Amino acid sequence: MTAGSGEPILTIRDAALRRGDRELWSGLDLDVHAGELIAVLGPSGSGKTTLLRAILGLDDLSSGSIRVLRNEVRGRGSRRIGYIPQSRPLPRDTALRGRDLVTLGVDGHRFGLPIPRRGDRARVDELIDAVGARAFADRPVGQLSGGEQQRLRAGQALADDPRLLLCDEPLTSLDLANQQAVIGLIDRHRREKDAAVLLVTHDINPLLGKVDRILYIANGRFTLGTPKEVLRSDVLTALYGAHVFVLRAGDRLVVVGAPDAEASHHHHDEVHE
């Protein structure tokens, strides 16, 4: 199956989100197919994280519906959905080893029992190797770098081979090497498991060689399309209702004039203004 073909893994229909008397967005229809990576962009407060929380069943939409693998989202959580949160350092005194963090994803409800099942231990070791964490898996997690912690969070999220992977700013505060490592883990999972990925980010720079489509939310509106279709001066100007310029600077795209938008976007192909 190729990305964008077959029955969608995630289906959102006529979705709207309000906060108080403010409508963040409405009329959102979105299908995310197996093997597809969609990046969600937009300024702070535009409802990107809340969209992920609604898919996870943690927040309610104002209207509309969400289905994952044809089942309507109800209640909290689903083992068919993996979630990688923002990279926020855990406290130094966190009473967990690196492998314990991954174990929470393998069998969280039995976490803490003194004798874990042999199959669980084998799966944890497999995930630790998959995310390149063998060298620090037995160290206290609070003493690990942000990049090391984020690799372990990725292992936790991938524990059940989720068909849908949600990522909320997974590259924040990571250096370039760890950004590329985490992107590689996400990309490998979607290719090997034919999974769908919805990834919220302020900085599209590291992703545009891999992303299929962009959902850009701003000013109570949104646009959806390929990077070439969305990252254009005329498209973003219409979206923001203000003059926005998309400029090429070497191998980077620089967005100028977008309120509270990331300063630069990276793209390997030509962008036609």
Secondary structure, DSSP 4 states (H G I P E B T S, - for coil): --TT-SS-SEEEEEEEEEETTEEEEEEEEEEE-TT-EEEEE--TTSSHHHHHHHHTTSS--SEEEEEETTEEP-SS--TTEEEE----PPPTT-S-BHHHHHHHHHHGGGTT-SS--HHHHHHHHHHHHHTT-GGGTTSBGGGS-HHHHHHHHHHHHTTT--SEEEEESTTTT--HHHHHHHHHHHHHHHHHHT-EEEEE-S--TTTTTT--EEEEEETTEEEEE-HHHHSSHHHHHHHHTS--EEEEETTEEEEES-TT--SEEE-SS----
